[in-house]
Amino acid sequence: MNLTFRKIEEFSKAFFIEKVSILEAFLFVLNYIHILLLKD
């Protein structure tokens, strides 16, 4: 039972970290586009 919980916890952490990195990349791209628009 405890082992199963540990596996779920590890999986959810990895999933969360992956989601955060995707969000960060998305925000970086939006910021880059915004800078390009301001330069023009």
PDBQT receptor file of N, H, CA, C and O in Angstrom, charges set to zero:
ATOM      1  N   MET A   1       0.831  -1.203   0.000  1.00  0.00    +0.000 N 
ATOM      2  CA  MET A   1       0.000   0.000   0.000  1.00  0.00    +0.000 C 
ATOM      3  C   MET A   1       0.872   1.262   0.000  1.00  0.00    +0.000 C 
ATOM      4  O   MET A   1       0.656   2.174  -0.799  1.00  0.00    +0.000 OA
ATOM      5  N   ASN A   2       1.842   1.304   0.888  1.00  0.00    +0.000 N 
ATOM      6  H   ASN A   2       2.017   0.563   1.536  1.00  0.00    +0.000 HD
ATOM      7  CA  ASN A   2       2.722   2.463   0.988  1.00  0.00    +0.000 C 
ATOM      8  C   ASN A   2       3.559   2.638  -0.278  1.00  0.00    +0.000 C 
ATOM      9  O   ASN A   2       3.782   3.762  -0.728  1.00  0.00    +0.000 OA
ATOM     10  N   LEU A   3       4.021   1.526  -0.851  1.00  0.00    +0.000 N 
ATOM     11  H   LEU A   3       3.840   0.613  -0.486  1.00  0.00    +0.000 HD
ATOM     12  CA  LEU A   3       4.817   1.560  -2.068  1.00  0.00    +0.000 C 
ATOM     13  C   LEU A   3       4.014   2.145  -3.233  1.00  0.00    +0.000 C 
ATOM     14  O   LEU A   3       4.538   2.932  -4.021  1.00  0.00    +0.000 OA
ATOM     15  N   THR A   4       2.752   1.759  -3.336  1.00  0.00    +0.000 N 
ATOM     16  H   THR A   4       2.326   1.119  -2.696  1.00  0.00    +0.000 HD
ATOM     17  CA  THR A   4       1.873   2.269  -4.387  1.00  0.00    +0.000 C 
ATOM     18  C   THR A   4       1.699   3.775  -4.243  1.00  0.00    +0.000 C 
ATOM     19  O   THR A   4       1.730   4.513  -5.228  1.00  0.00    +0.000 OA
ATOM     20  N   PHE A   5       1.517   4.219  -3.007  1.00  0.00    +0.000 N 
ATOM     21  H   PHE A   5       1.493   3.620  -2.207  1.00  0.00    +0.000 HD
ATOM     22  CA  PHE A   5       1.362   5.650  -2.740  1.00  0.00    +0.000 C 
ATOM     23  C   PHE A   5       2.615   6.409  -3.148  1.00  0.00    +0.000 C 
ATOM     24  O   PHE A   5       2.526   7.498  -3.716  1.00  0.00    +0.000 OA
ATOM     25  N   ARG A   6       3.783   5.838  -2.863  1.00  0.00    +0.000 N 
ATOM     26  H   ARG A   6       3.855   4.954  -2.402  1.00  0.00    +0.000 HD
ATOM     27  CA  ARG A   6       5.059   6.461  -3.211  1.00  0.00    +0.000 C 
ATOM     28  C   ARG A   6       5.180   6.627  -4.732  1.00  0.00    +0.000 C 
ATOM     29  O   ARG A   6       5.620   7.663  -5.230  1.00  0.00    +0.000 OA
ATOM     30  N   LYS A   7       4.775   5.575  -5.450  1.00  0.00    +0.000 N 
ATOM     31  H   LYS A   7       4.418   4.734  -5.045  1.00  0.00    +0.000 HD
ATOM     32  CA  LYS A   7       4.839   5.620  -6.914  1.00  0.00    +0.000 C 
ATOM     33  C   LYS A   7       3.937   6.710  -7.477  1.00  0.00    +0.000 C 
ATOM     34  O   LYS A   7       4.317   7.439  -8.393  1.00  0.00    +0.000 OA
ATOM     35  N   ILE A   8       2.724   6.809  -6.910  1.00  0.00    +0.000 N 
ATOM     36  H   ILE A   8       2.414   6.217  -6.166  1.00  0.00    +0.000 HD
ATOM     37  CA  ILE A   8       1.781   7.847  -7.347  1.00  0.00    +0.000 C 
ATOM     38  C   ILE A   8       2.346   9.233  -7.050  1.00  0.00    +0.000 C 
ATOM     39  O   ILE A   8       2.225  10.147  -7.866  1.00  0.00    +0.000 OA
ATOM     40  N   GLU A   9       2.953   9.381  -5.898  1.00  0.00    +0.000 N 
ATOM     41  H   GLU A   9       3.052   8.638  -5.235  1.00  0.00    +0.000 HD
ATOM     42  CA  GLU A   9       3.539  10.662  -5.495  1.00  0.00    +0.000 C 
ATOM     43  C   GLU A   9       4.669  11.062  -6.444  1.00  0.00    +0.000 C 
ATOM     44  O   GLU A   9       4.739  12.212  -6.878  1.00  0.00    +0.000 OA
ATOM     45  N   GLU A  10       5.553  10.115  -6.767  1.00  0.00    +0.000 N 
ATOM     46  H   GLU A  10       5.496   9.181  -6.414  1.00  0.00    +0.000 HD
ATOM     47  CA  GLU A  10       6.658  10.371  -7.698  1.00  0.00    +0.000 C 
ATOM     48  C   GLU A  10       6.132  10.774  -9.068  1.00  0.00    +0.000 C 
ATOM     49  O   GLU A  10       6.627  11.713  -9.690  1.00  0.00    +0.000 OA
ATOM     50  N   PHE A  11       5.109  10.039  -9.528  1.00  0.00    +0.000 N 
ATOM     51  H   PHE A  11       4.707   9.275  -9.022  1.00  0.00    +0.000 HD
ATOM     52  CA  PHE A  11       4.526  10.306 -10.837  1.00  0.00    +0.000 C 
ATOM     53  C   PHE A  11       3.900  11.693 -10.891  1.00  0.00    +0.000 C 
ATOM     54  O   PHE A  11       4.099  12.432 -11.856  1.00  0.00    +0.000 OA
ATOM     55  N   SER A  12       3.144  12.047  -9.854  1.00  0.00    +0.000 N 
ATOM     56  H   SER A  12       2.983  11.448  -9.070  1.00  0.00    +0.000 HD
ATOM     57  CA  SER A  12       2.484  13.352  -9.826  1.00  0.00    +0.000 C 
ATOM     58  C   SER A  12       3.498  14.492  -9.754  1.00  0.00    +0.000 C 
ATOM     59  O   SER A  12       3.286  15.551 -10.344  1.00  0.00    +0.000 OA
ATOM     60  N   LYS A  13       4.599  14.277  -9.031  1.00  0.00    +0.000 N 
ATOM     61  H   LYS A  13       4.771  13.416  -8.552  1.00  0.00    +0.000 HD
ATOM     62  CA  LYS A  13       5.652  15.290  -8.963  1.00  0.00    +0.000 C 
ATOM     63  C   LYS A  13       6.289  15.490 -10.337  1.00  0.00    +0.000 C 
ATOM     64  O   LYS A  13       6.474  16.623 -10.780  1.00  0.00    +0.000 OA
ATOM     65  N   ALA A  14       6.620  14.396 -11.005  1.00  0.00    +0.000 N 
ATOM     66  H   ALA A  14       6.469  13.475 -10.645  1.00  0.00    +0.000 HD
ATOM     67  CA  ALA A  14       7.221  14.465 -12.342  1.00  0.00    +0.000 C 
ATOM     68  C   ALA A  14       6.269  15.146 -13.320  1.00  0.00    +0.000 C 
ATOM     69  O   ALA A  14       6.686  15.954 -14.150  1.00  0.00    +0.000 OA
ATOM     70  N   PHE A  15       4.986  14.809 -13.212  1.00  0.00    +0.000 N 
ATOM     71  H   PHE A  15       4.647  14.152 -12.538  1.00  0.00    +0.000 HD
ATOM     72  CA  PHE A  15       3.965  15.395 -14.082  1.00  0.00    +0.000 C 
ATOM     73  C   PHE A  15       3.856  16.891 -13.837  1.00  0.00    +0.000 C 
ATOM     74  O   PHE A  15       3.769  17.675 -14.783  1.00  0.00    +0.000 OA
ATOM     75  N   PHE A  16       3.859  17.290 -12.564  1.00  0.00    +0.000 N 
ATOM     76  H   PHE A  16       3.930  16.654 -11.796  1.00  0.00    +0.000 HD
ATOM     77  CA  PHE A  16       3.765  18.706 -12.194  1.00  0.00    +0.000 C 
ATOM     78  C   PHE A  16       4.970  19.489 -12.704  1.00  0.00    +0.000 C 
ATOM     79  O   PHE A  16       4.818  20.577 -13.260  1.00  0.00    +0.000 OA
ATOM     80  N   ILE A  17       6.170  18.934 -12.514  1.00  0.00    +0.000 N 
ATOM     81  H   ILE A  17       6.294  18.050 -12.063  1.00  0.00    +0.000 HD
ATOM     82  CA  ILE A  17       7.402  19.584 -12.971  1.00  0.00    +0.000 C 
ATOM     83  C   ILE A  17       7.372  19.755 -14.485  1.00  0.00    +0.000 C 
ATOM     84  O   ILE A  17       7.769  20.797 -15.007  1.00  0.00    +0.000 OA
ATOM     85  N   GLU A  18       6.893  18.714 -15.196  1.00  0.00    +0.000 N 
ATOM     86  H   GLU A  18       6.571  17.868 -14.771  1.00  0.00    +0.000 HD
ATOM     87  CA  GLU A  18       6.796  18.775 -16.644  1.00  0.00    +0.000 C 
ATOM     88  C   GLU A  18       5.836  19.883 -17.071  1.00  0.00    +0.000 C 
ATOM     89  O   GLU A  18       6.128  20.648 -17.990  1.00  0.00    +0.000 OA
ATOM     90  N   LYS A  19       4.682  19.963 -16.393  1.00  0.00    +0.000 N 
ATOM     91  H   LYS A  19       4.445  19.341 -15.647  1.00  0.00    +0.000 HD
ATOM     92  CA  LYS A  19       3.690  20.994 -16.690  1.00  0.00    +0.000 C 
ATOM     93  C   LYS A  19       4.257  22.392 -16.449  1.00  0.00    +0.000 C 
ATOM     94  O   LYS A  19       4.038  23.300 -17.250  1.00  0.00    +0.000 OA
ATOM     95  N   VAL A  20       4.983  22.561 -15.349  1.00  0.00    +0.000 N 
ATOM     96  H   VAL A  20       5.161  21.823 -14.698  1.00  0.00    +0.000 HD
ATOM     97  CA  VAL A  20       5.576  23.856 -15.021  1.00  0.00    +0.000 C 
ATOM     98  C   VAL A  20       6.584  24.267 -16.090  1.00  0.00    +0.000 C 
ATOM     99  O   VAL A  20       6.604  25.425 -16.507  1.00  0.00    +0.000 OA
ATOM    100  N   SER A  21       7.415  23.336 -16.535  1.00  0.00    +0.000 N 
ATOM    101  H   SER A  21       7.399  22.395 -16.197  1.00  0.00    +0.000 HD
ATOM    102  CA  SER A  21       8.414  23.675 -17.545  1.00  0.00    +0.000 C 
ATOM    103  C   SER A  21       7.761  24.041 -18.880  1.00  0.00    +0.000 C 
ATOM    104  O   SER A  21       8.254  24.913 -19.595  1.00  0.00    +0.000 OA
ATOM    105  N   ILE A  22       6.649  23.373 -19.215  1.00  0.00    +0.000 N 
ATOM    106  H   ILE A  22       6.249  22.665 -18.634  1.00  0.00    +0.000 HD
ATOM    107  CA  ILE A  22       5.906  23.718 -20.426  1.00  0.00    +0.000 C 
ATOM    108  C   ILE A  22       5.347  25.131 -20.298  1.00  0.00    +0.000 C 
ATOM    109  O   ILE A  22       5.411  25.920 -21.241  1.00  0.00    +0.000 OA
ATOM    110  N   LEU A  23       4.796  25.448 -19.118  1.00  0.00    +0.000 N 
ATOM    111  H   LEU A  23       4.745  24.807 -18.352  1.00  0.00    +0.000 HD
ATOM    112  CA  LEU A  23       4.247  26.778 -18.864  1.00  0.00    +0.000 C 
ATOM    113  C   LEU A  23       5.334  27.841 -18.947  1.00  0.00    +0.000 C 
ATOM    114  O   LEU A  23       5.115  28.902 -19.532  1.00  0.00    +0.000 OA
ATOM    115  N   GLU A  24       6.494  27.573 -18.376  1.00  0.00    +0.000 N 
ATOM    116  H   GLU A  24       6.672  26.711 -17.901  1.00  0.00    +0.000 HD
ATOM    117  CA  GLU A  24       7.612  28.513 -18.426  1.00  0.00    +0.000 C 
ATOM    118  C   GLU A  24       8.063  28.763 -19.859  1.00  0.00    +0.000 C 
ATOM    119  O   GLU A  24       8.327  29.903 -20.240  1.00  0.00    +0.000 OA
ATOM    120  N   ALA A  25       8.151  27.702 -20.649  1.00  0.00    +0.000 N 
ATOM    121  H   ALA A  25       7.936  26.776 -20.339  1.00  0.00    +0.000 HD
ATOM    122  CA  ALA A  25       8.538  27.837 -22.055  1.00  0.00    +0.000 C 
ATOM    123  C   ALA A  25       7.515  28.673 -22.816  1.00  0.00    +0.000 C 
ATOM    124  O   ALA A  25       7.881  29.514 -23.637  1.00  0.00    +0.000 OA
ATOM    125  N   PHE A  26       6.239  28.441 -22.542  1.00  0.00    +0.000 N 
ATOM    126  H   PHE A  26       5.942  27.758 -21.875  1.00  0.00    +0.000 HD
ATOM    127  CA  PHE A  26       5.150  29.188 -23.171  1.00  0.00    +0.000 C 
ATOM    128  C   PHE A  26       5.241  30.673 -22.830  1.00  0.00    +0.000 C 
ATOM    129  O   PHE A  26       5.108  31.527 -23.707  1.00  0.00    +0.000 OA
ATOM    130  N   LEU A  27       5.469  30.978 -21.542  1.00  0.00    +0.000 N 
ATOM    131  H   LEU A  27       5.577  30.285 -20.830  1.00  0.00    +0.000 HD
ATOM    132  CA  LEU A  27       5.595  32.367 -21.111  1.00  0.00    +0.000 C 
ATOM    133  C   LEU A  27       6.829  33.024 -21.718  1.00  0.00    +0.000 C 
ATOM    134  O   LEU A  27       6.788  34.203 -22.068  1.00  0.00    +0.000 OA
ATOM    135  N   PHE A  28       7.916  32.287 -21.847  1.00  0.00    +0.000 N 
ATOM    136  H   PHE A  28       7.950  31.329 -21.563  1.00  0.00    +0.000 HD
ATOM    137  CA  PHE A  28       9.138  32.802 -22.461  1.00  0.00    +0.000 C 
ATOM    138  C   PHE A  28       8.888  33.197 -23.912  1.00  0.00    +0.000 C 
ATOM    139  O   PHE A  28       9.328  34.254 -24.363  1.00  0.00    +0.000 OA
ATOM    140  N   VAL A  29       8.171  32.328 -24.644  1.00  0.00    +0.000 N 
ATOM    141  H   VAL A  29       7.814  31.468 -24.278  1.00  0.00    +0.000 HD
ATOM    142  CA  VAL A  29       7.845  32.599 -26.045  1.00  0.00    +0.000 C 
ATOM    143  C   VAL A  29       6.940  33.830 -26.153  1.00  0.00    +0.000 C 
ATOM    144  O   VAL A  29       7.154  34.680 -27.017  1.00  0.00    +0.000 OA
ATOM    145  N   LEU A  30       5.943  33.930 -25.291  1.00  0.00    +0.000 N 
ATOM    146  H   LEU A  30       5.769  33.240 -24.588  1.00  0.00    +0.000 HD
ATOM    147  CA  LEU A  30       5.053  35.097 -25.299  1.00  0.00    +0.000 C 
ATOM    148  C   LEU A  30       5.829  36.382 -25.033  1.00  0.00    +0.000 C 
ATOM    149  O   LEU A  30       5.602  37.400 -25.686  1.00  0.00    +0.000 OA
ATOM    150  N   ASN A  31       6.740  36.329 -24.077  1.00  0.00    +0.000 N 
ATOM    151  H   ASN A  31       6.925  35.502 -23.547  1.00  0.00    +0.000 HD
ATOM    152  CA  ASN A  31       7.563  37.487 -23.739  1.00  0.00    +0.000 C 
ATOM    153  C   ASN A  31       8.454  37.886 -24.915  1.00  0.00    +0.000 C 
ATOM    154  O   ASN A  31       8.616  39.073 -25.199  1.00  0.00    +0.000 OA
ATOM    155  N   TYR A  32       9.026  36.904 -25.592  1.00  0.00    +0.000 N 
ATOM    156  H   TYR A  32       8.895  35.940 -25.361  1.00  0.00    +0.000 HD
ATOM    157  CA  TYR A  32       9.881  37.140 -26.757  1.00  0.00    +0.000 C 
ATOM    158  C   TYR A  32       9.099  37.805 -27.886  1.00  0.00    +0.000 C 
ATOM    159  O   TYR A  32       9.581  38.752 -28.507  1.00  0.00    +0.000 OA
ATOM    160  N   ILE A  33       7.894  37.308 -28.149  1.00  0.00    +0.000 N 
ATOM    161  H   ILE A  33       7.502  36.539 -27.644  1.00  0.00    +0.000 HD
ATOM    162  CA  ILE A  33       7.028  37.892 -29.175  1.00  0.00    +0.000 C 
ATOM    163  C   ILE A  33       6.677  39.338 -28.797  1.00  0.00    +0.000 C 
ATOM    164  O   ILE A  33       6.671  40.221 -29.655  1.00  0.00    +0.000 OA
ATOM    165  N   HIS A  34       6.396  39.568 -27.554  1.00  0.00    +0.000 N 
ATOM    166  H   HIS A  34       6.401  38.851 -26.857  1.00  0.00    +0.000 HD
ATOM    167  CA  HIS A  34       6.055  40.906 -27.059  1.00  0.00    +0.000 C 
ATOM    168  C   HIS A  34       7.214  41.880 -27.293  1.00  0.00    +0.000 C 
ATOM    169  O   HIS A  34       6.992  43.014 -27.717  1.00  0.00    +0.000 OA
ATOM    170  N   ILE A  35       8.441  41.447 -27.021  1.00  0.00    +0.000 N 
ATOM    171  H   ILE A  35       8.621  40.525 -26.677  1.00  0.00    +0.000 HD
ATOM    172  CA  ILE A  35       9.634  42.271 -27.239  1.00  0.00    +0.000 C 
ATOM    173  C   ILE A  35       9.798  42.584 -28.733  1.00  0.00    +0.000 C 
ATOM    174  O   ILE A  35      10.116  43.713 -29.108  1.00  0.00    +0.000 OA
ATOM    175  N   LEU A  36       9.578  41.573 -29.575  1.00  0.00    +0.000 N 
ATOM    176  H   LEU A  36       9.320  40.656 -29.270  1.00  0.00    +0.000 HD
ATOM    177  CA  LEU A  36       9.672  41.792 -31.021  1.00  0.00    +0.000 C 
ATOM    178  C   LEU A  36       8.639  42.811 -31.495  1.00  0.00    +0.000 C 
ATOM    179  O   LEU A  36       8.942  43.665 -32.329  1.00  0.00    +0.000 OA
ATOM    180  N   LEU A  37       7.436  42.721 -30.971  1.00  0.00    +0.000 N 
ATOM    181  H   LEU A  37       7.191  42.028 -30.293  1.00  0.00    +0.000 HD
ATOM    182  CA  LEU A  37       6.371  43.664 -31.339  1.00  0.00    +0.000 C 
ATOM    183  C   LEU A  37       6.708  45.085 -30.882  1.00  0.00    +0.000 C 
ATOM    184  O   LEU A  37       6.419  46.053 -31.586  1.00  0.00    +0.000 OA
ATOM    185  N   LEU A  38       7.314  45.203 -29.713  1.00  0.00    +0.000 N 
ATOM    186  H   LEU A  38       7.549  44.417 -29.142  1.00  0.00    +0.000 HD
ATOM    187  CA  LEU A  38       7.695  46.522 -29.218  1.00  0.00    +0.000 C 
ATOM    188  C   LEU A  38       8.817  47.133 -30.057  1.00  0.00    +0.000 C 
ATOM    189  O   LEU A  38       8.833  48.343 -30.279  1.00  0.00    +0.000 OA
ATOM    190  N   LYS A  39       9.741  46.318 -30.518  1.00  0.00    +0.000 N 
ATOM    191  H   LYS A  39       9.728  45.335 -30.338  1.00  0.00    +0.000 HD
ATOM    192  CA  LYS A  39      10.844  46.814 -31.353  1.00  0.00    +0.000 C 
ATOM    193  C   LYS A  39      10.331  47.358 -32.680  1.00  0.00    +0.000 C 
ATOM    194  O   LYS A  39      10.856  48.342 -33.201  1.00  0.00    +0.000 OA
ATOM    195  N   ASP A  40       9.321  46.724 -33.212  1.00  0.00    +0.000 N 
ATOM    196  H   ASP A  40       8.894  45.925 -32.788  1.00  0.00    +0.000 HD
ATOM    197  CA  ASP A  40       8.725  47.132 -34.485  1.00  0.00    +0.000 C 
ATOM    198  C   ASP A  40       7.844  48.364 -34.260  1.00  0.00    +0.000 C 
ATOM    199  O   ASP A  40       7.244  48.875 -35.206  1.00  0.00    +0.000 OA
TER     200      ASP A  40
